[in-house]
């Protein structure tokens, strides 16, 4: 996340004079060599039947948008405990979500963003899975009203989260986690739904609690789906955590210099985040792979994925 002009200054203090254009060209070439690895990571993610997705805005200097920065989007696909693939797109519309997911069929976990719902309605093969963390935030906002109902609902969702923590602490497999949810989470959900229906009828439509209750009920089928399959997460936090480091970059480099350069950031983020998830040092990985990849063929790519990578002897 260190801007090239700061890197140039650091090199200059060491007595090395690299032009910023040279640094830019090297970054572009490095991303170009790493891009096939990220494409393979994405191909493997979409070959399964469960993929969480998320997106975050990024400012972009676009020559077609004078006097201000445009907004691009960094989209992420991941798998719990697995690799993360990023893509840069100029928008947040349904067409970009479709490009991200391609021909994927299966469980798609996401927040309440409407583009995913539109995509699922157009594609019966997509099975939406909701995010309880996203739903909980709306009730946290409703706590400002200081109503007992908001406290009650936040506490109920907290009980669901505590069950997931128990499953993680006990290292439960998917089958055991599903059994735990069926026994303890399902009754909480069964009591929660009629309470939400009552609040939706009682509260003013534009009140924080009323909006939280209605949006949760609108997502109810997707939110309750995680109980049916122990492989599914209760929320999308793991993918949000993978995308969160980009916030540091946005504070440092402020914007992407051109829409055509957005893919480079996506490639580099995918490689670094996936390495960290696997416990590998990103610097060692990138250095080793950039030395090896020019002499390798497409069939060798799987051996260079972060999940398979072994340092050269």
N, C-alpha and C positions, 0 to 999 in steps of 0.2 A: 504493500500500500504506500510505498515511498515514492513521491513524484520524481520524475526523471531529472528535473532541474535541481532537486536536493541531492540526488545521487551524483550529478555532475559536480556539484560543489564539494561533495565529500572526496571524489576522485581528485579534484583540483588541489585540495589540502594535502593530499598524498603526493602531489607533484605529477599527476597524470592528467593530460588534457584531452578528454573525450568530448566531441561535440554532442549536443543533445540529439541531433539527427541520427548520429551513429547509435546512441543508446536506444532510440526509438526503433531503428531498423533491426537491431539485435533482438529487442523484445518481440517485434513482429515475427521475425524468423523463428524464434524459440516457440512462440505460440503456434506457428504454422506446423512445426514438427510435432508438437504435442497434441494438436487437434485430432489426428486419427485415434489417439488413445481415448480421448473424451468421447468421440463418436462410438467407439467400441463399448465404453462404459454405459452410454445411453442405450445402445442396442441391447445389452444384457439386462439393463433395468426394465426395458419395455417388453422383453421376452418373458418376464414373469407375469403374475396375475395380481400383484399388489404394488402400487407405487404412490407415495405421497408427493404432492406438488405445492409450490409456493412461488411468490414473485415479490420483487421489491423495486421501487422506482429509482432511476439513476438519471442525473442531469447530463445532457449531451449538447455539445456545441454543433449545431446543425446550420450549414450555410443557407438553407432554405427557410430558416426561422431567424430573421434579423433581430438584433438588439436584445436578445434574451436567450436563455438556454431552453432547449426542448426537453421533453421527458421521455426517456427510454425505460425499458424494463429488463431486469435481470431475473430470468425464470430458472427454477431449480426443480430437478427430479431426484429423489433419493430413495433409499431403502433403509429401514432401521438397522443400524450397525454396519451398513454397507457403503458403497460408493455414492457420490453425488455428482450429477451432471448438470452443468449450467448452460443456459443459452441466452443470448441477448436479442431482444426484439424491440422494434420502435414503438410498440403499443401494448395494450392490455386487453385487446378485444378477443372475441371468440376465435378468429382466424389464427391468432398467434398461439392460443392454447391448443388449437388443433395441430399446428405445426410442431408444438412441443411433444404432444402425446402420439402423433402419427396414427398407426393402426392398433394402438394398445387396446386390449380388452381385459377387464378385470376390475378389482377394487382400486378406486382413485380417491385418496384422502386429500382433503383440501379444506380451506376455511370457507366462509360464506360468500366468497366472490361470485357474482352472478354469471360470469363467463363460463365457469365450470358447470353450473346448472344447465345453461343453454346447450353446452356441449353434450352433457349426459342425456338431455331430452332428444337430441338429434342422433344420438348413438346409443342404442339399447345395450350394447356390450359393455358400457361403462357403468360401474356400480359405485355410486357416491358414498363416501365414508366421511362423517362429520368430524369436527374438532371441538372438543369440550372446553379447551382452553380459550378458544375464540368466544364460545357462548358465555363462559364464566366472566370474561372481561366486561360484557354488557351488564351483568348483574353487579359487578364491582362498581361500575359507574352509577348504578341505581342506588347504591348504598348512601349516596349523598342526600337522598330523600329521607334517610334515617327511618325507614319503615322496617318493622319486624319481618315482613315477608321477604325483603331483599336479603336480610341476614340469614333467614331460614334457607333460601335457595342457594346462596353461596356456600353455606355449610353442607348442604346435600351434595353439591358438586365436589366439595372438598372430600367428602366420604368416598366418592368414586375414585378420586385421585389417590387417596390413601390405600385403597385396595390395589391399585396399580403399583404403588411403591412396595407394598407387601410382596406382590408377585415378582418384582425385580430383585428385592432383597433375598428372596428365597430361590432365585434363579429358576423359576418355573418354566417348563417348556410350554409350547402352544396349547397342548391338550389340557394340561393342568391349569393354565391361566384361564382357558375357556370355562373349565369346571368351576373355578373360583368365582368368575363373573356371573355364571348362571346361578350360583348359590347365593351370592351376596350383592352383586351389582344390580341384577335384574329386579329384585324387590324394591330397591331404591328408585330405579327408573319407573317402575309401575306406580309408585306413590307420587313421583314427581310430576308426571304428565297431567293428571287431573288438577293438581295444584296450579300448574301453569295455565290450564284452560280456564280455571276460575279467575285468575289474575288478569288474563287477557280480556275477559268479559267485564271485570270490575274497574280496571285502571283506565285512565284517559289514554287514547291511542298514541299521543305524542309525549307522554310521560316516560322517563327513562325505564321505569319498571314495566310499563305497558309495552314499550318497544322491545325490551329484552325478552319478555314472555312470548310475544308474537313471533319474533325472529327465531326463537328456540323451537317453538311449535312448528314453524314452517320447515325447519331442518330436522324435525324429530326422527324421521325414519333413518336418515343418514347418521344422526348422532347416536342412535341406539344400535346401529349395525355392528359396532365393535364387539358387543357382547356375544355375537353369534360365531365369532372366529377368533381364536386365541392368537393368531398371527397379527391381527390388526392392533394398532395403537389407539389409545383413548383420545389422543390429540395429535396435532401436527407439529409439536414442539421440536422434535428432532430435526425436521427439515428447516423450521424457522431458525434453529440454532446454527445450522449449517450456512444459512444465508446471512446471518447477523454480522459476521466479520466484515461484510461489504460496507457496513455503516462506518467502520473505521476508515476505509478507503475513501468514502465520500467526503469525510471531514478533511482528509489529507490532500487528495488530488482534485477535489471539488466537482469535477465534471470529466466526462469522456470527450476527447478532443474532436471526434468526428463520428457520425453514425456507423461508418464502415470499420471503425476500430473497436466497436463494442464486443465483437466476438472474441477479441484477444483477452479482455478482462474475464469473460466467461470461461475460456479455456484454462487460464491460469488459476482462477478461483476453484474450478472443478478439481484440478490436480492437487492443489494445496490442501483443500478441505478433505478430499478423499484420503490423502496420505495421513493426515492427522487422525482421521477416524480409524485408520489401520495401525496407528502407533508408529508410523514410519517418519523419519526426518525428511520434510519436503525438500530441503536443500540437497541432501544426499541423493534423494530420488531423482530430482530434476537433473542434477549434474550427471548422474550415471546414465539416465535414459537419453539425454541429449548426445552423449558420447556414443551410445549403442544404436540408436534408432536409424541413423542414415544407412547403416549396412544391413538392416533387417527387412524382411518382406512382410506383407500383410498377414500371412499366416503366423508370424511370430508375435503379432501385437498382443494377444491375450497374455503372454508371459510378462509383458511390461505393465499391465494394469496394476494399480496400487494393491489390489487384493492378492496378486500373484507374484509381485516383484520380489526378487532376491538380488542383493548387491552383487555386482560382478566380482568373481574371485580374483 
